[in-house]
Amino acid sequence: MQLVGLTGGIASGKSTVSGRFADVHGFPVIDADMVARFVVEPGQPALAEIADRFGADMLLADGTLDRPALGALVFADEAARQDLNGITHPRIAEEMGRRIGALADHDGPVVVDSPLLVEMGHAEAYPTIVVVAVGPEVQHDRLVADRGMDPDEAWGRINSQAPLADKLAVATHVIWNEGTIAELEARVDEVAASLTA
């Protein structure tokens, strides 16, 4: 197995890149965002801890997490965000390790799509790191225009992540995504070819 970390800021296009790695190049992809959703499903210990820490109003009537409410709270309050990370990050790391371990015998690249790879201090675990890069103004425009996010909330989300320079500092490959989809796909294909050379 060749472990490849894939990271980048919010609205950088990581999902498009990981999708192309999987669908066009056949690389297994472990998505940290999906794992993060899994660890807070009903019946998982993290969900009860979140309700204890942030209040039962963070749960919807069906017992699932009210993601928009929790997101608005933690992206506006650094202490709350740290508390949430303290609850979820250890469980995410454990589940990620389990999923990576299940692919230990895979011959070829295994992509771990992790938006917080740098923030969580996991960069050293990956011999290859692909960073999907866009400038903060582009991130902001995408969050507001494409996701309908409030402009101030968009800046809060961007600023809650490590600066792009920190991500670029650990990159073995950089995919800039400020152009067309065709340009992005071509760059992903170049990186994929180098990973299998």
N, C-alpha and C positions, 0 to 999 in steps of 0.2 A: 504494500500500500504506500502510495505517495500522498501524504497529508498536505492539503492546500487550504490555507485560510483565505477566505474571501471577505473583505470588509469595505466599508465606506460609510459616509454620513447618510442621514435621513434624506430621502428623495434623490439619491445619487444614481439609482438604477441597478442596485445590487440584485434585485429580483429578476430583472431582465437578463442580467449576466448569468446568474445561477441557472435560470431557465434554459438559456442557450447551452451552457455547459452540460446540462442534463439531457435536453431534448435532441440537440444536434450532435453532441460529442459523446454522449452515453456515460458521462461521469456521474457516479452516485453523489448526491448532494444531501447533506445534513443541514437543515435550516434551523438556526438557533431561535428565530422568532417563533417557529412552530413548536419547538421544544418549550419555549417560554409560555406559550399558550397552554400546552399540555400540563405543565406543572401547577397551573392554577385552575384546572378543571375541578368541578364538584367531586368531592371525595379525596382530593389531593391535600396533604397537610398544609401546603402554602396558602391555600384559599382560606382556611380557618384562621391562620395567623394574620392574613391581610385584614379579615373582618375584625379580628381582635384589636389590631393596631389602628386601623383607619375608620372603623365603625361598620355596623351592619348595613348602613345605607350604601356601601360600596358593592352590595350584592343586589342583583335584580330579583324580581319576584320568583323566578324559576331556580334561584340559588346559584346562578352563574355570576361571574365577575362583571361589574359595570365598568368596562374598560374606559369609555370616554370620561366618566366621572373620576376614576382613579388617575388617569393620564393627566387630566386638567389639574388635579391636586398636586401630583408629584413633580410635574414639570414647572410648577410655580413655586415650589417649596423644596429647597435643597435638602433640608433635614429629612423631610418626608421621603424624598427620592432615595436618600441613603438608607433609610429604614426599609423601604420596599426592596432595594437591591440586597440588603442583608438577609431578607426573607427568601427571595427568589434565586439569587445568583448561585448559592451552594447547590440548590436542587437542579438548576439548569446545568451546572457543571457536571453533576453526577449523571444526569440523563444523557448529556452529550457524550460523556465517556463511555457509557453503555452502548450508545449507537455507533460510535467510532470503533469500539472493540468488536462489535458484530461484523464489521467490514475489514477486520485485521488481515484476512487472507485475500482480500481483493488485489488483483494485479493491475495497478494503474492508479491514476489520480482519484482521490476522494476529496470532494470539496466541502468544507465546513463554512457555510454562509453565516457569519457572525458580525452584526453591526457594531457590537461592543467588544470586539476582540482586543483592541488596544486598551480601552477603558478598564477591562477586567484583568489586564496584565497577562494575557495568554499568548502574546505574539511569539515568545520564545519557544512555544510548543509546536510551531509550524515552520518547517524548513523552507516552505514556499508561501509567500503572502501576496495575494492579488488585491490591490486597492482600486476601487471604482471611485474616480475623483471628479468632483464638480466644485466650483466656487460657491461660497455661501450665498451670494446674490441669486444664483441659479437655483440653489436649494430652496431659498425663500420663495422665489417666483413659482416654483413647482408646487410647493406646499399650499400656497394661497390659491393659485389658479386651478391646479389639478385636484387638490383634496379639499378645497373650500375652507381651509384653515384661517382663523383670524391672524392678521399680520403679526401682532405681538406674540401670540402663542407660537407661531412659526419660528420667530427668532428665539423664543425660549427653548423650543425643541432643538434647534440647531446648536445653540450655545450650551446645551446640557451634555453634548457629546464632545469627545476629544477634538481639538482642532485638526484640520486636514493635514497640517504640517507634521503632526505626531504620527498620523497614519502613513504618510509618505515616507517618513523616516524608517519604517520597518518593512516597506514594500520591496519585493523582488520583481514585481510586475505592476505597472500602473496603467489603468484603462481610463482615459479621460472621456467623459460622457457629456459634452456640451454641444455636440453636433447632431447629426441625423442618426436615425436608427440604423441605417445601412453602415455608417461609419462605426457605430458601436459594435454591430455584429462582426464587421471585418476585424476589428481590434480583438474581440473575444476569440475569434477563430485563430488569429495569430498567436495569442497567449496559449490557447488549447494545443496548438501544434507544438509549441515550445515545451509544453508539459509532457508531451508524449514522445518527444524526439529522443 
